[in-house]
Amino acid sequence: MTIYVGNLSFDVTQDDLVSVFSDYGKVNKAFLPTDRETGKLRGFAFVDLANDDEELEAIEALDGASWMGRNMKVNKARPRERK
């Protein structure tokens, strides 16, 4: 499972994400998408933890939590819709 993390500060770094989510398990991957034209962060990320139980625990603990001046939206990522 992949975790979607929304409403992030535009100052967040990949190391920041790994630091927060490592409290819930081993972080296999943390990805912060950037805008293709500007290269700036888009305000959301995707995180993969080592197992589903750790991911569910992180979602329960962090959804709605205040971090870096914003209330995060944390949930199971949905597959990308094709247009």
N, C-alpha and C positions, 0 to 999 in steps of 0.2 A: 504494500500500500504506500502511496505517496501522500504527504500532508501538504495542504495548501495553507499558506500563511499570508493573510491580507491586511490591509490598512497599516502597512509598515512605514516607519520614518524613511525619508529619502537619504538619511545619513547612515542607515544600517549597512554593515559589511557582512561578508560571508563568515568571517571569524566571529562576529557578534551572534549570528544565527547558530553556529555550531556550539558556541558557549552556552546559550540558553537551552537548546535542545539536548545537549549532552547530559543535562541533569536527569533525563528520562531514559537514556540508553546511548548506545554507540551510533553516532551519526555517520551513515554511509555516504550521503550526498546532501549538499545544500546548494541551491541554485537561485540566483537573483537575476531575473530577466531584465534586460535593458531595452530601451527604445532603439529601433534600428537606425533612425535618422539622427537622433541627438546623442545617443549613447548613455543617457541618464537612466537611473533606476526607475522601474515602473510602479513601485510601491507594494509589490507582493513577491512571494518566494515559494519554492517547493523544497521540502525536506524529506529525506528517506532515513528512517531509523532501522536498526538491525532486525527487529521483529514487530509483528502487528500489535502485540500486547503493549510494548513500549510506545508505539505510535498512538494507540488509543488513550493511554495514560497522559501523554503529552497534550493531546487534543482536549481532554477533559480539564486538565490543569491550566492550559494557556488560552483557551478560547475566551475572549472578552477581557483578558488580562491587560493591564496598562504597562506599556514598555516604550521607552524613549518618547514619552509624551503622547502616545496613541493607544487606543484599545484595539488589540489584535483580533482578527477574525481567523480562527484556526479550525480547519475541518479536513475530512478526507477529500483529496483531490478527485475531481470528476474527469473522465476522459475528454480530451479535446474534441470539440464538435467540428466536423468537416463541413465546409460551405460549398 
